[in-house]
Amino acid sequence: MSELQKFYREKVAPQLIGGGKYRNPMQAPRMIKVVINTSVGSAADKQALDEAVREVGMITGQKPVITKARKSISNFKLRKGQEIGCKVTLRGARMFEFMERFFNAALPRVRDFRGTPNRSFDGHGGYTLGVDDQSIFPEIELDKVKRRLGMDITFVTTARTPAETRELLRLLGMPFSPERKS
């Protein structure tokens, strides 16, 4: 069990329940999964895709699944069934370990980092964050990076509203940017 998982069980869950909003511990929001998704582009060469699979695998500690185009788009030179990216779904202990490394090691390495955006909630318990460069992760060796690899990281929770999702992620250690006063 990771430190973040212990922290959730011992501190975050009781704090969420103690607010009086939930009568039952099973009603309190909790993490379901984290999905890391990346695309190497429409005219994806095999070498770029292999590098993306290798790097996402190093970052997550799990073998990625290769994603394929769902339909053909001639303007992007994209054919249906063409391999264009990869994704990983993390659950359980691996999810909490990834979140801990992401919050404490990767995000502080982002240049001019002022917190994660407050507007990326989907309204159904999900929060998606885009990362422009894979080099923020300590597992990536900067000497071996040939091309920048952007990725989307989606945190899926059981929360029903964006406010509940934000509160859960904030208590787990997500560094949100401060609210602007207008």
C-alpha positions in Angstrom: 0.0 0.0 0.0 1.5 3.4 -1.0 1.8 6.4 1.3 -0.9 8.3 -0.6 -3.3 5.3 -0.3 -2.7 5.2 3.5 -3.2 9.0 3.7 -6.5 8.7 1.8 -7.8 6.0 4.2 -6.6 7.5 7.4 -7.0 11.3 6.8 -8.9 12.2 3.6 -11.9 9.9 3.9 -12.6 10.7 7.5 -12.3 14.4 6.7 -14.7 14.1 3.9 -17.2 12.1 6.0 -16.7 14.4 9.0 -18.0 17.4 7.1 -21.5 16.0 7.6 -22.2 15.9 3.9 -22.1 12.1 3.8 -23.8 9.8 6.2 -22.1 6.6 5.0 -18.3 6.1 4.2 -19.3 4.5 0.8 -20.9 7.9 -0.2 -17.6 9.7 0.2 -15.8 10.4 -3.2 -12.9 8.2 -4.0 -10.5 7.6 -6.8 -11.5 5.0 -9.4 -8.7 5.2 -12.0 -6.1 7.4 -13.8 -5.9 7.2 -17.6 -2.7 8.5 -19.4 -3.3 9.0 -23.1 -0.9 10.2 -25.8 -0.9 10.5 -29.5 2.1 10.7 -31.9 0.2 12.3 -34.7 -1.6 11.2 -37.8 1.4 10.4 -40.0 2.8 8.3 -37.2 5.9 6.5 -38.1 6.6 3.2 -36.3 9.7 4.5 -34.5 7.8 7.5 -32.9 5.1 5.1 -31.7 7.6 2.7 -30.3 9.3 5.5 -28.4 5.9 6.7 -27.0 5.0 3.2 -25.9 8.4 2.8 -24.2 8.3 6.2 -22.4 4.7 5.9 -21.2 5.6 2.4 -20.0 8.5 3.8 -18.0 6.4 6.7 -16.5 3.5 4.4 -15.5 5.2 1.1 -14.7 2.6 -0.7 -16.9 2.6 -1.7 -20.5 0.5 0.7 -22.7 -2.2 -0.3 -25.1 -1.8 1.0 -28.7 -4.7 3.1 -29.9 -6.0 3.2 -33.4 -7.9 5.8 -35.5 -11.6 5.2 -35.4 -12.3 6.8 -38.8 -10.4 8.1 -41.8 -9.8 11.9 -42.1 -8.1 12.8 -45.4 -7.0 16.3 -44.3 -4.9 14.7 -41.6 -3.7 11.8 -43.8 -5.4 9.5 -41.3 -6.7 6.0 -42.2 -9.2 4.0 -40.2 -7.3 1.5 -38.1 -4.0 3.3 -38.3 -2.0 3.1 -35.0 -1.7 6.7 -33.7 -1.0 6.6 -30.0 -1.1 4.7 -26.7 -2.9 4.7 -23.4 -2.6 3.2 -19.9 -5.3 2.8 -17.3 -4.0 2.7 -13.7 -6.0 1.4 -10.8 -5.4 0.5 -7.2 -1.9 0.8 -5.7 -0.2 1.7 -9.1 -2.7 4.6 -9.4 -1.8 6.0 -6.0 1.9 5.5 -6.6 1.6 7.4 -10.0 -0.4 10.2 -8.4 2.1 10.6 -5.6 5.0 10.8 -8.1 3.0 13.2 -10.3 2.0 15.6 -7.5 5.4 15.6 -5.7 8.0 15.1 -8.3 6.7 15.8 -11.8 4.5 18.9 -11.4 7.1 20.9 -9.5 9.5 20.4 -12.5 7.1 22.3 -14.8 8.6 25.7 -15.8 6.6 28.7 -14.4 4.2 26.3 -12.6 1.5 28.2 -10.7 -0.9 25.3 -10.1 -3.2 23.1 -12.2 -6.2 24.8 -13.9 -9.5 25.0 -12.1 -11.6 24.6 -15.2 -10.8 21.1 -16.4 -13.7 19.3 -14.7 -16.2 17.3 -16.7 -19.1 17.5 -14.3 -19.3 13.7 -13.7 -16.3 13.1 -11.4 -13.5 13.5 -13.9 -10.6 15.9 -14.1 -8.3 16.0 -17.2 -5.0 17.7 -17.3 -2.7 18.1 -20.3 1.1 17.8 -20.0 3.1 19.3 -22.9 6.4 17.4 -22.3 7.2 14.0 -20.9 10.6 15.2 -19.6 9.0 16.5 -16.3 8.8 12.9 -15.1 11.9 11.8 -13.3 11.9 8.4 -14.9 12.7 9.9 -18.3 16.3 10.3 -19.2 16.7 13.7 -20.9 19.6 12.5 -23.1 17.5 9.8 -24.7 14.5 12.1 -25.6 14.2 12.5 -29.4 10.8 14.3 -29.6 8.4 15.9 -27.2 5.5 13.8 -26.2 2.4 15.5 -24.9 -0.2 13.6 -22.9 -3.6 13.9 -21.3 -3.9 12.6 -17.8 -7.5 12.0 -16.6 -8.3 11.4 -12.9 -11.7 9.6 -12.6 -13.5 9.7 -9.2 -16.9 8.7 -7.8 -17.7 12.3 -7.1 -20.9 13.7 -8.5 -20.0 17.4 -8.9 -16.9 19.3 -9.9 -16.7 20.8 -6.4 -16.6 17.3 -4.8 -13.9 16.2 -7.4 -11.8 19.3 -6.7 -12.0 18.9 -2.9 -11.0 15.2 -3.2 -8.0 15.9 -5.5 -7.0 18.9 -3.3 -7.0 16.8 -0.2 -4.9 14.2 -2.0 -2.3 16.8 -2.9 -3.2 18.2 -6.3 -1.8 21.7 -6.4 -4.6 23.8 -7.9 -4.0 27.4 -8.9 -5.5 29.9 -6.6 -9.0 31.2 -7.3 -9.0 34.6 -9.0 -11.0 37.3 -7.4 -12.7 39.6 -10.0 
